[in-house]
Amino acid sequence: MTTAPLSNRLYGPRGWACIAVFAVILLVVFPVLNLVVTPDSPFHVSAYWITLLGKIMCYMMVALAMDLIWGYTGILSLGHGLFFALGGYSFGMYLMRQIGADGQYRVNMPDFMVFLDWKEFPWQWTGSEHFWWCALLVVLVPGLLAFVFGYFAFRSRVKGVYFSIITQALTYAAMLLFFRNNTGFGGNNGFTDFKRILDYPITTPQTRMVLFVITGTVLVAMLLLARVIVTSKLGRVLTAIRDAESRVMFSGYNPLWYKLFIWTLSAVLCGIAGALYVPQVGIINPSEMSPANSIEIAIWVAVGGRGTLIGALLGAAIVNGAKSWFTMAFPEYWLFFLGLLFIGVTLFMPDGVVGLLGKIRNRFNAQRAPAALEKAA
């Protein structure tokens, strides 16, 4: 029995063509339009758009992680904002150390520590001057928290709405903790006013473009990794757990380790997204852990279409693109629009945008088939 090549199993020719087009736009078109084309040209892409698109791509990574755990495994998490923020804080410590003595107080410590009259860095900042250590923390901190929490939750067979409520309580408790000044993470102001990354000025157009390209590349890598998982035997077991966990147990599989693996991986992906988000947006604070943000992540996936991967990416792009426009044009109506959008998707598009597009395509093909048969006859 021969198996299909991995490339064919992941996507067909049309799918790989779309990825290739995205790569060309990411690696060639945007750098040229931002760095080469002059600002007075109508084809120039400003730094604002580079930052906005980079931020949206980070959100798309989070949506992809949520789709793995919710869309394919049936576990609704309302705490993914916590993992996203932990990754941001882990890398934010390195960015704060890169400020050096260029802060307001001209002391080789973050301004908030000087203001609080701290004489030395707290223990959790040990090694934060090293890029590699903070990059490791980006993976370890959300990964270890998710592993420990998930082990006890899944071993106790906590599921459904109870699991969602517990994850929401977890992120809310973490938000309250990070709001405290004595935690050493800047209190309600968090980390901001970054100056450099790897000793390069963080606000230059070249650095911004490098971060943008890295974000897009990581997004594609995450998409391919997720596609490898969902098209493998592991993915089939996860889908079976979503549809009938008791039957999976009767078939000799232990759902605990499958759920724990995908749960931990999902948290790590969120942490990486948070680490890429912070240097581009320029701030990370406890508000990123608010339960409302985690609920919004679930809305992104619902809007795009659960269990499709591409739908999660589309949902994150659509909702956050609309949010950017609404918060500038009609800021007081954004939450009303978001609520109506979620209700509308639940009632009229239960399969999301991807499901709606699939129905339209199937209807079009059904209408075209009789005409093709008559023509052949």
C-alpha positions in Angstrom: 0.0 0.0 0.0 1.5 3.3 -1.1 0.9 6.6 0.7 0.5 9.9 -0.9 3.4 12.4 -0.6 3.1 14.8 2.3 2.7 17.8 0.0 -0.3 16.2 -1.7 -1.8 15.2 1.6 -1.6 18.8 2.9 -2.9 20.7 0.0 -3.8 20.3 -3.7 -2.2 22.4 -6.5 -4.6 25.3 -5.9 -3.8 25.4 -2.2 -0.1 25.5 -2.8 -0.6 28.2 -5.4 -2.4 30.3 -2.8 0.5 29.8 -0.3 3.0 30.8 -3.0 1.1 33.9 -3.9 0.9 34.9 -0.2 4.7 34.3 0.1 5.4 36.5 -2.9 3.2 39.3 -1.5 4.8 38.9 1.9 8.5 38.7 0.8 8.5 40.9 -2.3 5.4 43.1 -2.7 5.1 44.6 0.7 8.8 45.2 1.3 9.0 47.0 -2.0 5.9 49.1 -1.5 7.0 50.0 2.0 10.8 50.5 1.7 11.4 51.3 -2.0 8.3 53.2 -3.1 8.4 56.8 -1.9 5.7 58.0 0.6 4.3 60.5 -1.9 3.4 57.6 -4.3 -0.2 56.2 -4.2 1.3 52.7 -4.2 3.3 53.3 -1.0 2.3 51.1 2.0 2.8 53.1 5.2 4.2 51.9 8.5 0.7 52.1 9.9 -0.5 49.4 7.5 2.6 47.2 8.1 2.0 47.3 11.9 -1.7 46.7 11.5 -1.3 43.7 9.1 1.4 42.3 11.4 -0.9 42.6 14.4 -3.7 40.8 12.5 -1.4 38.0 11.4 -0.5 37.5 15.1 -4.2 37.2 15.8 -4.6 34.8 13.0 -2.0 32.5 14.7 -4.1 32.6 17.9 -7.2 31.7 15.9 -5.4 28.8 14.3 -4.4 27.6 17.8 -8.0 27.9 19.0 -9.3 26.0 15.9 -7.0 23.0 16.8 -8.4 22.8 20.3 -12.0 23.8 19.6 -12.7 23.0 16.0 -10.9 19.7 15.8 -11.0 18.5 19.4 -14.2 20.0 20.6 -12.7 21.7 23.7 -13.9 25.4 24.0 -11.2 27.4 25.8 -12.0 30.8 27.1 -8.5 31.4 28.4 -6.3 31.5 25.3 -5.8 35.2 25.8 -3.7 34.2 28.9 -1.3 32.1 26.8 -1.0 34.9 24.3 -0.2 37.5 27.0 2.3 35.2 28.7 4.2 34.8 25.5 4.2 38.6 25.1 5.4 39.2 28.7 8.1 36.6 28.3 9.6 38.4 25.3 8.7 41.8 26.6 11.2 41.3 29.5 14.0 41.1 26.9 12.7 44.2 25.1 12.6 46.1 28.4 16.2 45.0 29.2 17.2 46.3 25.7 16.2 49.8 26.8 19.2 49.9 29.1 19.8 53.4 30.5 17.7 55.1 27.8 14.6 55.3 30.0 13.2 58.4 31.6 15.4 57.9 34.8 18.6 57.1 32.9 19.1 54.0 35.0 19.8 50.5 33.7 16.5 49.2 35.0 12.9 49.6 33.6 11.3 52.9 34.6 8.5 51.3 36.6 11.1 49.5 38.8 12.9 52.8 39.5 9.6 54.5 40.3 8.8 51.7 42.8 12.3 52.2 44.3 13.4 48.7 43.5 17.2 48.2 43.8 17.6 45.0 41.8 15.7 42.8 39.4 13.3 40.2 40.9 14.0 36.5 40.5 11.7 36.1 37.5 13.9 38.5 35.5 17.0 36.3 35.8 18.5 35.8 32.4 16.1 38.2 30.7 19.0 40.2 29.1 19.6 37.2 26.8 17.5 36.8 23.7 17.7 33.1 23.6 16.5 32.7 27.2 13.4 34.9 26.7 12.7 33.1 23.4 12.8 29.8 25.4 10.4 31.3 28.0 8.0 32.2 25.2 7.5 28.5 24.7 8.0 27.1 28.2 5.9 29.5 30.3 2.5 29.0 28.4 3.4 25.4 27.6 4.1 24.4 31.2 1.1 26.2 32.5 -1.1 24.6 29.9 0.4 21.1 30.6 -0.1 21.3 34.3 -3.6 22.8 34.2 -4.7 20.5 31.3 -3.4 17.3 33.0 -5.5 17.8 36.1 -8.5 19.1 34.2 -8.5 16.3 31.6 -7.6 13.6 34.2 -10.7 14.7 36.1 -12.7 14.5 32.9 -13.7 18.2 33.1 -15.3 19.0 29.8 -17.9 21.1 28.1 -19.1 24.4 29.7 -17.4 23.5 33.0 -14.0 23.5 31.3 -14.7 26.8 29.5 -15.7 28.4 32.8 -12.5 27.2 34.6 -10.3 28.5 31.8 -12.1 31.8 32.0 -11.5 32.0 35.7 -7.9 31.1 35.2 -7.2 34.0 32.9 -9.2 36.4 35.0 -7.1 35.4 38.1 -3.9 35.9 36.1 -5.1 39.3 35.0 -5.7 40.4 38.6 -2.3 39.1 39.5 -0.5 41.0 36.8 -2.3 44.2 37.7 -0.4 44.2 41.0 2.8 46.3 41.0 4.7 43.9 43.3 4.7 41.1 40.7 7.5 42.8 38.8 5.6 43.1 35.5 4.7 46.8 35.4 1.3 46.6 37.0 -1.6 48.0 34.9 0.8 49.8 32.6 2.7 46.7 31.6 5.7 46.9 29.3 6.1 49.7 26.7 8.4 52.3 25.3 10.7 49.7 23.7 13.9 50.9 22.0 15.8 48.1 20.5 15.6 44.4 19.6 18.9 42.5 19.2 20.6 46.0 19.5 18.7 47.2 16.4 16.4 50.2 16.7 12.9 48.8 16.9 11.1 51.7 15.2 13.1 51.9 12.0 11.2 50.9 8.8 13.7 48.1 8.1 13.2 46.5 11.5 9.5 46.8 11.2 9.6 45.1 7.9 11.8 42.3 9.2 9.3 41.7 12.0 6.4 41.7 9.5 8.1 39.1 7.3 9.0 36.9 10.2 5.4 37.0 11.4 4.1 36.1 8.0 6.6 33.2 7.7 5.7 31.9 11.1 2.0 32.1 10.3 2.5 29.9 7.2 4.7 27.5 9.2 2.0 27.2 11.8 -0.7 26.6 9.1 1.4 23.8 7.6 2.1 22.2 11.0 -1.6 22.4 11.9 -2.5 20.8 8.5 0.0 18.0 9.1 -1.6 17.3 12.4 -5.3 17.3 11.3 -4.5 15.1 8.2 -2.6 12.5 10.2 -3.8 9.6 12.4 -3.5 12.0 15.3 -5.9 14.4 13.7 -8.4 11.6 13.1 -8.2 10.6 16.8 -8.7 14.2 17.8 -11.8 14.4 15.6 -13.1 11.2 17.1 -12.7 12.6 20.6 -14.7 15.6 19.5 -17.5 13.5 18.1 -17.6 10.6 20.5 -15.0 10.5 23.3 -16.6 7.5 25.0 -16.3 5.4 21.9 -12.6 6.4 21.6 -12.0 5.1 25.1 -13.8 1.8 24.3 -11.6 1.5 21.2 -8.5 1.3 23.5 -7.3 4.9 23.2 -6.7 7.1 26.2 -8.1 10.6 25.3 -6.1 12.2 28.1 -2.8 12.3 26.3 -4.2 13.3 23.0 -6.2 16.2 24.5 -3.2 17.2 26.6 -0.9 17.3 23.6 -3.1 19.4 21.4 -4.0 21.7 24.4 -0.3 22.3 25.2 0.6 22.8 21.6 -2.2 25.3 21.2 -1.0 27.3 24.2 2.6 27.3 22.8 1.4 28.6 19.5 -0.5 31.4 21.3 2.7 32.2 23.2 4.7 32.6 20.0 2.0 34.8 18.5 2.2 37.0 21.6 5.9 37.3 21.4 5.7 38.5 17.8 2.8 40.8 18.7 4.7 42.8 21.4 7.6 44.3 19.4 5.2 45.3 16.5 2.5 46.9 18.6 4.9 48.3 21.2 3.0 47.4 24.4 1.8 44.5 26.5 -0.3 44.9 29.6 -2.7 42.8 31.7 -5.7 43.9 29.6 -4.6 41.3 27.0 -5.6 38.7 29.6 -9.2 40.0 30.0 -11.9 37.3 29.6 -13.5 39.5 26.9 -10.3 39.0 24.7 -10.5 35.2 25.0 -14.2 35.2 24.1 -13.4 37.3 21.1 -10.8 34.7 20.0 -13.6 32.1 20.0 -15.8 34.5 17.9 -13.0 34.7 15.3 -13.1 31.0 14.8 -16.9 30.8 14.8 -17.1 33.5 12.2 -14.6 31.9 9.9 -15.7 28.3 10.4 -14.7 25.8 13.0 -12.6 22.8 12.0 -11.3 24.3 8.7 -8.0 26.0 9.6 -8.4 28.5 6.7 -11.7 29.5 8.3 -10.0 30.5 11.5 -7.5 32.6 9.6 -10.3 34.3 7.6 -12.4 34.9 10.7 -9.5 36.6 12.6 -8.8 38.8 9.6 -12.4 39.7 9.0 -13.2 40.5 12.6 -10.0 42.4 13.4 -10.2 44.3 10.1 -13.7 45.4 10.9 -12.6 46.2 14.5 -9.9 48.5 13.2 -12.4 50.4 11.0 -15.2 50.5 13.5 -13.0 51.7 16.4 -11.9 54.7 14.2 -15.2 55.5 12.5 -17.8 54.4 15.0 -16.0 53.4 18.2 -19.2 53.4 20.3 -20.9 50.8 18.0 -18.1 48.2 17.8 -19.3 46.0 20.7 -22.9 46.1 19.3 -21.6 45.1 15.9 -19.5 42.2 17.4 -22.5 40.9 19.3 -24.7 41.1 16.2 -22.1 39.4 14.2 -21.8 36.5 16.6 -25.6 36.1 16.8 -25.9 36.3 13.1 -23.2 33.7 12.5 -24.8 31.3 15.1 -28.3 31.6 13.6 -27.6 31.9 9.9 -24.1 30.7 9.2 -23.4 27.9 11.7 -20.5 26.7 9.5 -19.0 30.2 9.3 -17.8 32.0 6.2 -16.0 29.0 4.8 -19.2 26.9 5.1 -21.2 29.7 3.4 -18.7 29.8 0.5 -18.9 26.0 0.2 -22.7 26.1 0.0 -22.5 28.8 -2.7 -20.0 26.8 -4.7 -22.0 23.6 -4.4 -25.2 25.4 -5.5 -23.4 26.9 -8.5 -22.0 23.5 -9.5 -25.4 21.9 -9.1 -26.9 24.5 -11.4 -24.1 24.1 -13.9 -24.2 20.3 -14.1 -27.5 19.9 -16.0 -26.4 22.5 -18.5 -23.2 20.6 -19.1 -25.1 17.3 -19.5 -27.4 18.8 -22.1 -24.5 20.2 -24.0 -22.7 16.9 -24.0 -25.9 15.1 -25.2 
